[in-house]
């Protein structure tokens, strides 16, 4: 769709707007989606009494979407909105973020997902409830992989539109002890300078990562859920050896570098819509057909829904 700059500041009735943009008039939901799509290409304001449409600004082509909102791209607007909100909260600085943090920030999973992903917390939960959560962990992990494909596609679109650059990277972490408490401190590893001749920290970590994969026979790079604990244990051991005990370990992250904030387009925040669609995806995906109906319902309620019926951390805290 192309909108001429000369239309900026002009008001149109719906039929006139369609004529100017060479579009067919529609009704009902089709009209709503059509107006939403037009709104991706310009700042379209709806005026009341009588209803008219004001084109306040025609967006620069470099920030336009690659596809209309339909099919697999149906929720690209909402996902990008939440990513933009995440960048805005961080004052448009570089972000180092894990997949789990991404899914939680985009309201695709709840905090129980994080509890299951951390072995120490999962064991505490099992000790508290007397229940084995391993199978639910495997299903949650698979759900996360499915939903991250949406996130990766949204990031790819934003990269192609020049809104961000996205890189794979690492964070190192070490345990710090004080007189009152202990905590883990992270170190965001810089992206390797291509002009540097000496091995970078990132390259040294990559070497440990690949060595850990090879030691477990995971040459393809994919780490199945039931291998993750063993992999992380081996990887962190190699990190401690490589850096002479300075760090306890490392973990993979996505590094998001935003472009000029002025080029970033603002959308409505629709976290409920995103979570509803995430639940629908996990409910319907054939990749989880090994679950019974009750097991899938529990996965949706306790792990995916942003309003879970139970909070795992609260259960753990009660026992302390």
Secondary structure as GFF3:
##gff-version 3
##sequence-region A 1 320
A	DSSP	three_ten_helix	5	7	.	.	.	ID=ss1
A	DSSP	beta_strand	10	12	.	.	.	ID=ss2
A	DSSP	alpha_helix	14	21	.	.	.	ID=ss3
A	DSSP	alpha_helix	28	38	.	.	.	ID=ss4
A	DSSP	beta_strand	42	47	.	.	.	ID=ss5
A	DSSP	beta_strand	52	58	.	.	.	ID=ss6
A	DSSP	three_ten_helix	61	63	.	.	.	ID=ss7
A	DSSP	three_ten_helix	71	73	.	.	.	ID=ss8
A	DSSP	alpha_helix	76	89	.	.	.	ID=ss9
A	DSSP	beta_strand	95	97	.	.	.	ID=ss10
A	DSSP	alpha_helix	99	105	.	.	.	ID=ss11
A	DSSP	alpha_helix	111	117	.	.	.	ID=ss12
A	DSSP	alpha_helix	119	129	.	.	.	ID=ss13
A	DSSP	alpha_helix	134	160	.	.	.	ID=ss14
A	DSSP	beta_strand	164	177	.	.	.	ID=ss15
A	DSSP	beta_strand	182	188	.	.	.	ID=ss16
A	DSSP	alpha_helix	201	215	.	.	.	ID=ss17
A	DSSP	three_ten_helix	225	227	.	.	.	ID=ss18
A	DSSP	alpha_helix	228	242	.	.	.	ID=ss19
A	DSSP	beta_strand	249	258	.	.	.	ID=ss20
A	DSSP	three_ten_helix	261	263	.	.	.	ID=ss21
A	DSSP	alpha_helix	271	284	.	.	.	ID=ss22
A	DSSP	three_ten_helix	286	288	.	.	.	ID=ss23
A	DSSP	alpha_helix	293	299	.	.	.	ID=ss24
A	DSSP	pi_helix	300	304	.	.	.	ID=ss25
A	DSSP	alpha_helix	312	318	.	.	.	ID=ss26
###
